[in-house]
Amino acid sequence: MFHKFHKFHKIRTAVMAIALLAGMAPAAFAGAQLDNKSLTDVLVAKGILTRDEVKVIKHNNEGKFKFGGTFFIDASHKVSRNTGSGWPVLKQGDQKQSSGAHLTRAYLTARYYINDTWKVRVTTDVHQENALTGKKSNIFLKYAYIQGDLLPAASLRLGVIHTPWIDYEEGLWEHRYISTVLIDGLGIESSADAGLGVVGKVLGGLVHYQFGAFNGGGYTNITASKAVDFSGRIGVDPIKGLTVDFQYRDGYRGQKTFSGGTQKQPVSRQNFYQGMVTYGHADDWRVAAGYVFDKDKAFSFAGATKGSKKAVRNKAWDIWGRANLMETSAGKLAVFGRYDHAKINPYNDLGALINSDETSNRYLIGFELKPAKGLALSLVYDYKKTKNRIGGAGATSASVAAGQDIKNYSIGLYSLLAF
């Protein structure tokens, strides 16, 4: 009798362990950054697990190795057309076209759980770069860090880690395989960087945060410099379904260096602010609106003293939404869309405002089918018009002629595969 009871107890514990481990993604490795400890508390409170069983599950998970991947693949027709004159790449009426399959991202991820406190993540990023000669595929180390869940409300990360905002918003947007979020698309901040950070939730999840000190160059240039950048996000979820988030970033983007007894003066010091409000119901639907203000101070323009002249003043805002429509025999059908607007005000080498601003408007709409877990297919139309193109949000010096208007659009089938 005792043998049968012991065998039943082992099976019950194993089943609960599998359910628990399969149903919750550790906060270190989830875009939405779930609070695992609060989940186990709920399971204990409901009598599904005992505290001793939680300890057994965590102990059994020590030394576990997991491997996964995420692929973004599309078959699309893309066009870039210049409707003005004088742009160095395309003359008036000229256009670039491409049709075919594109592998835009291939992430391979390895995770190792040392014990219930410490874990390691390594992710590589493979994508196409047209600027490369010869082979066009390039491989980067996207993430490589160790995380320690030292306190219930705080986890420490060290290495090439997530920056505070992009991965968080992508978890809400849910369509990174089709479009980046606003600040990523503008190149204002990288999605990962070498640094030291802390992430967590307090007050029962009412307040969530992520702060870090970073090298500043992004995951494609993790070299340390003379100064570190600060980036932080704090958010509140005042009622169910509502999120309100703010971000602040300050630093030199890895451009302030000191070598051979000489200090390299950076072009500018970045200061930007961001806010976003979203509202939705579980995974059924969500709408969002965000605003970005990026105001940098110049350091190396002609005749400029430290921080005395402006280098860039960018303003941008976006709205996006997604909603599940219905369940079909082929899978879940959903619709999504976004609108992005950006106004870029660069200054010339004397710190004077260039008369013509670069402005862009982007419209994206799509229909999505989710036939299985980890698989999504979307029909997408994406249109962007840029007036007075000068080089994007990072431009600090340009001579702009009127009428340089660029139109980009694409239409095609986009897919996500995650395992």
C-alpha positions in Angstrom: 0.0 0.0 0.0 2.8 2.4 0.9 4.6 1.5 -2.3 1.5 2.4 -4.4 1.0 5.7 -2.5 4.6 6.6 -2.9 4.4 5.9 -6.6 1.2 7.9 -7.0 2.8 10.8 -5.1 5.9 10.8 -7.4 3.6 10.8 -10.5 1.5 13.6 -9.1 4.6 15.7 -8.3 6.1 15.0 -11.8 2.9 16.0 -13.6 2.6 19.2 -11.6 6.3 19.9 -12.3 5.8 19.5 -16.0 2.6 21.6 -16.0 4.3 24.3 -14.0 7.5 24.4 -16.0 5.7 24.3 -19.3 3.1 26.9 -18.3 5.3 29.6 -17.0 8.2 31.3 -18.8 10.9 32.6 -16.4 11.0 36.4 -16.2 14.5 36.5 -17.6 13.4 34.9 -20.8 10.0 36.2 -21.6 9.2 39.4 -23.6 6.2 40.1 -21.2 8.5 39.4 -18.2 6.1 37.2 -16.2 6.3 37.1 -12.4 7.0 33.4 -11.7 7.1 33.8 -7.9 3.6 35.3 -7.8 2.4 32.3 -10.0 3.7 29.7 -7.5 2.1 31.7 -4.7 -1.2 31.5 -6.5 -0.9 27.7 -7.0 0.0 27.3 -3.4 -2.9 29.5 -2.3 -5.3 27.4 -4.4 -4.1 24.2 -2.9 -2.7 22.9 -6.1 0.9 22.8 -4.8 2.4 22.7 -1.3 5.5 24.7 -0.4 7.5 21.5 -0.2 6.4 20.5 -3.7 7.5 23.9 -5.0 10.9 23.3 -3.5 11.1 19.8 -5.0 10.2 21.2 -8.5 12.8 24.0 -8.3 15.4 21.5 -7.1 14.6 19.1 -10.0 15.0 22.0 -12.4 18.6 22.7 -11.3 21.1 22.1 -14.0 18.5 21.9 -16.8 19.5 22.9 -20.3 17.0 24.2 -22.9 17.4 25.1 -26.5 15.0 27.0 -28.8 14.8 29.1 -31.9 12.7 31.9 -33.6 12.6 32.5 -37.3 11.1 35.5 -39.3 10.6 34.5 -42.9 8.5 36.4 -45.6 7.7 36.2 -49.2 7.0 39.7 -50.3 7.3 42.4 -53.0 9.1 45.5 -51.9 9.4 48.9 -53.7 11.4 52.1 -52.9 10.6 55.0 -55.1 12.0 58.6 -55.1 9.4 61.2 -56.2 11.8 64.1 -55.9 15.2 64.9 -57.2 18.8 65.0 -56.1 18.8 62.1 -53.7 22.2 60.3 -54.2 20.7 56.8 -54.3 17.7 57.3 -56.5 17.1 60.0 -59.0 13.6 61.4 -59.7 11.2 58.7 -60.8 13.7 55.9 -60.2 12.8 53.0 -58.0 14.2 49.9 -56.5 12.2 46.6 -56.4 12.7 43.2 -55.0 10.4 40.1 -55.0 11.0 36.8 -53.3 11.6 35.1 -50.0 13.5 36.9 -47.2 14.9 35.4 -44.0 15.0 38.6 -41.8 15.9 37.0 -38.5 17.0 33.6 -37.1 17.5 33.6 -33.4 19.0 30.5 -31.7 18.7 30.5 -27.9 20.3 28.3 -25.2 19.3 28.5 -21.6 20.9 26.9 -18.6 19.3 26.8 -15.2 22.1 26.5 -12.6 19.6 26.3 -9.7 16.5 28.1 -8.6 18.3 31.4 -8.3 20.9 31.6 -11.1 20.4 31.0 -14.8 22.2 31.8 -18.1 21.0 32.8 -21.5 22.8 32.9 -24.8 21.1 34.0 -28.1 22.6 34.5 -31.5 21.0 36.7 -34.2 21.4 35.9 -37.9 20.1 38.3 -40.5 20.8 39.7 -43.9 22.9 42.8 -44.5 23.0 44.2 -48.0 26.0 46.4 -47.2 28.2 43.4 -46.7 30.4 42.2 -49.6 30.5 38.6 -50.5 28.2 36.7 -48.1 25.3 38.7 -47.0 24.4 36.8 -43.8 25.8 38.3 -40.6 25.8 36.7 -37.1 25.7 38.7 -33.9 25.6 37.8 -30.3 22.2 39.2 -29.3 22.1 38.1 -25.6 24.7 36.5 -23.3 24.1 37.1 -19.7 23.7 35.5 -16.2 20.7 36.3 -14.1 20.3 36.0 -10.4 16.8 36.2 -8.9 18.2 37.6 -5.6 15.0 39.0 -4.2 11.3 38.4 -4.9 11.0 41.9 -6.4 14.4 42.2 -8.1 16.5 40.1 -10.5 20.1 41.1 -11.4 21.4 40.7 -15.0 25.0 41.0 -16.1 26.4 40.7 -19.7 24.8 41.5 -23.0 21.3 42.1 -21.7 17.9 43.5 -22.8 17.6 47.2 -22.8 14.6 48.3 -20.8 12.0 49.2 -23.5 12.1 47.4 -26.8 11.7 43.8 -25.7 9.0 44.9 -23.3 6.9 46.7 -25.9 7.4 43.9 -28.4 5.8 41.6 -25.8 2.7 43.7 -25.9 2.7 44.4 -29.7 3.2 40.7 -30.5 4.2 41.3 -34.1 7.9 41.8 -34.1 8.2 39.4 -37.0 6.6 42.0 -39.2 7.6 45.3 -37.7 9.9 46.7 -35.0 8.5 49.1 -32.4 8.9 52.9 -32.8 12.3 53.6 -31.2 13.9 50.5 -32.7 12.8 51.5 -36.1 14.1 55.0 -35.7 17.5 53.7 -34.4 17.2 55.7 -31.1 18.1 52.7 -28.9 19.3 49.2 -29.5 17.3 46.2 -28.2 20.3 44.8 -26.3 23.6 46.1 -25.0 26.5 45.1 -22.7 25.8 46.2 -19.2 24.5 45.6 -15.7 20.8 45.8 -15.0 18.0 45.0 -12.6 14.4 44.1 -13.4 11.4 43.3 -11.3 7.9 44.0 -9.9 6.7 45.4 -6.6 3.4 45.9 -4.9 2.0 42.7 -6.2 2.8 43.6 -9.8 1.2 47.0 -9.7 4.6 48.6 -10.5 7.2 47.0 -12.8 10.6 48.3 -13.7 13.9 47.8 -15.5 17.0 49.9 -15.1 20.5 49.4 -16.4 24.0 50.9 -17.0 25.2 50.1 -20.6 28.2 50.5 -22.7 26.0 52.4 -25.2 27.0 50.9 -28.6 24.3 48.3 -28.8 24.7 44.6 -29.3 26.6 45.1 -32.6 29.3 47.0 -30.7 29.7 46.0 -27.1 33.1 47.6 -26.7 33.5 49.5 -23.4 34.1 53.2 -23.6 35.0 56.0 -21.1 31.4 56.6 -20.1 28.4 54.4 -19.5 24.8 55.2 -20.6 21.8 55.0 -18.3 18.5 53.7 -19.5 15.4 52.9 -17.4 11.8 52.1 -17.6 9.1 52.2 -15.0 5.5 51.3 -15.4 2.2 50.9 -13.5 -0.8 48.7 -14.2 -3.4 50.7 -12.2 -6.4 48.6 -13.4 -6.7 45.2 -15.1 -5.7 45.5 -18.7 -4.2 49.0 -18.5 -0.5 49.7 -18.7 1.3 53.1 -18.3 5.0 53.2 -19.0 7.8 55.8 -19.0 11.4 55.6 -20.1 14.4 57.9 -19.8 17.8 57.4 -21.5 21.0 59.5 -21.1 24.5 58.8 -22.6 27.0 59.0 -25.4 26.0 55.8 -27.3 29.5 54.4 -26.8 31.3 57.3 -28.6 33.2 58.8 -25.6 36.6 57.1 -25.6 40.0 57.6 -24.2 43.0 55.9 -25.8 46.7 56.6 -26.2 46.4 59.6 -23.9 43.8 61.2 -26.2 40.1 61.6 -25.5 37.8 61.3 -28.5 35.0 63.8 -28.1 31.6 62.4 -29.0 29.4 64.2 -31.5 26.6 64.6 -29.0 25.1 63.4 -25.8 21.7 61.7 -26.1 18.8 62.5 -23.9 15.4 61.0 -24.7 12.1 60.4 -23.0 9.3 58.1 -23.9 5.8 57.3 -22.7 3.2 54.8 -23.7 -0.3 53.8 -22.6 -1.9 50.5 -23.6 -5.3 48.9 -22.8 -6.5 45.4 -23.6 -8.1 42.2 -22.4 -5.8 39.3 -21.8 -4.5 38.1 -25.2 -7.7 38.9 -27.1 -7.0 42.5 -28.0 -4.9 45.5 -27.2 -4.6 49.1 -28.3 -1.7 51.5 -27.6 -0.4 55.1 -28.1 3.2 56.2 -27.5 5.2 59.4 -27.7 9.0 59.9 -28.0 11.1 63.1 -27.5 14.8 62.9 -28.3 16.9 66.0 -27.7 20.6 65.7 -27.9 23.4 68.2 -27.1 26.3 68.7 -29.5 29.9 68.4 -28.4 32.1 68.4 -31.5 30.5 70.8 -33.9 32.7 73.7 -35.1 33.0 76.4 -32.5 30.8 74.6 -30.0 31.7 74.4 -26.3 30.6 71.4 -24.2 26.9 70.8 -24.6 26.3 74.4 -25.9 24.6 73.5 -29.2 21.9 71.2 -30.3 22.6 68.2 -32.5 19.3 66.6 -32.9 15.7 67.2 -31.8 13.4 64.4 -32.8 9.7 63.9 -32.0 7.7 60.8 -32.9 4.5 59.1 -31.9 2.6 56.0 -32.8 -0.6 54.1 -32.3 -1.1 50.4 -32.8 -3.7 47.8 -32.1 -4.4 44.1 -32.5 -7.5 41.9 -32.0 -8.5 38.3 -32.3 -11.5 37.9 -34.7 -12.6 34.3 -34.6 -11.6 30.7 -34.2 -11.6 28.8 -37.4 -10.8 25.2 -38.4 -7.4 26.4 -39.7 -6.6 28.3 -36.5 -7.1 31.6 -34.8 -7.8 34.6 -37.1 -6.7 38.1 -36.0 -6.2 41.6 -37.4 -3.5 44.2 -36.5 -2.2 47.5 -37.6 -0.1 50.5 -36.7 0.6 54.1 -37.6 4.0 55.8 -37.0 4.9 59.5 -37.4 8.3 61.0 -36.9 9.7 64.5 -37.3 13.5 64.8 -37.3 15.1 68.2 -36.7 18.9 68.0 -37.4 21.3 70.9 -36.9 24.3 71.8 -39.1 27.9 72.0 -38.0 27.4 75.5 -36.6 24.5 74.3 -34.4 21.9 76.1 -36.6 18.6 74.4 -37.3 18.3 73.1 -40.8 15.2 74.6 -42.4 13.8 71.4 -43.9 12.8 68.8 -41.4 12.6 65.1 -42.2 9.1 63.8 -41.6 7.8 60.3 -42.1 4.4 58.6 -42.0 4.0 54.9 -41.9 0.8 52.8 -42.3 0.7 49.0 -41.7 -2.2 46.6 -41.7 -2.4 42.9 -41.7 -4.5 39.7 -41.1 -3.0 36.9 -39.1 -3.6 33.2 -38.8 -2.2 31.2 -35.9 -2.6 27.5 -36.9 -0.5 26.1 -34.1 1.5 27.2 -31.0 4.7 29.0 -32.1 3.5 29.4 -35.7 1.9 32.5 -37.3 1.2 33.6 -40.9 0.2 37.1 -41.9 -0.8 38.9 -45.0 0.6 42.4 -44.7 0.6 45.8 -46.5 3.2 48.3 -45.3 3.5 51.8 -46.7 5.9 54.6 -45.6 6.4 58.1 -47.0 9.4 60.2 -46.0 9.7 63.9 -46.9 13.1 65.7 -47.1 15.0 62.5 -46.4 18.3 63.3 -44.6 19.4 60.1 -43.0 17.1 59.3 -40.1 17.0 60.0 -36.4 20.8 59.8 -36.0 21.6 62.6 -38.5 23.4 65.5 -37.0 24.7 67.3 -40.2 23.0 67.5 -43.6 22.3 69.8 -46.5 18.8 69.3 -47.5 17.2 70.3 -50.8 13.4 70.6 -51.2 11.5 67.8 -52.8 13.5 64.7 -51.8 10.4 62.5 -51.0 10.8 58.8 -50.7 8.0 56.2 -50.8 8.5 52.6 -49.6 5.9 49.9 -49.6 5.7 46.2 -49.4 3.1 43.5 -49.6 3.4 39.9 -48.9 3.1 36.8 -46.6 5.1 37.0 -43.3 5.7 34.1 -41.0 6.8 33.4 -37.4 8.2 30.1 -36.3 9.2 29.7 -32.6 10.1 26.5 -30.8 
